[in-house]
């Protein structure tokens, strides 16, 4: 049985997050950066088939804003589902100020 595919779209902030984290890792270890990028790409690809793969965040405010989150190693991918599109808002390290980074975002 074939599942209906969703499109996965990285908003500009998420694209910048991904670029920054890969450059940061590559400064010390290029193979590790490539491997991290592959793991993130696989998770993003999985969202096209399983958009509800991520969980609702524990933070009540973020949950009310309809965010979902998937974890890839130390990185968190925050996204929302809009129709048949998965909108990726941020890809950030888990140690960052997550509510502060997400609550001011608009739809870009």
Secondary structure as GFF3:
##gff-version 3
##sequence-region A 1 108
A	DSSP	beta_strand	7	10	.	.	.	ID=ss1
A	DSSP	alpha_helix	12	26	.	.	.	ID=ss2
A	DSSP	alpha_helix	30	49	.	.	.	ID=ss3
A	DSSP	beta_strand	55	56	.	.	.	ID=ss4
A	DSSP	alpha_helix	60	64	.	.	.	ID=ss5
A	DSSP	beta_strand	68	72	.	.	.	ID=ss6
A	DSSP	beta_strand	75	82	.	.	.	ID=ss7
A	DSSP	beta_strand	85	93	.	.	.	ID=ss8
A	DSSP	alpha_helix	98	102	.	.	.	ID=ss9
###
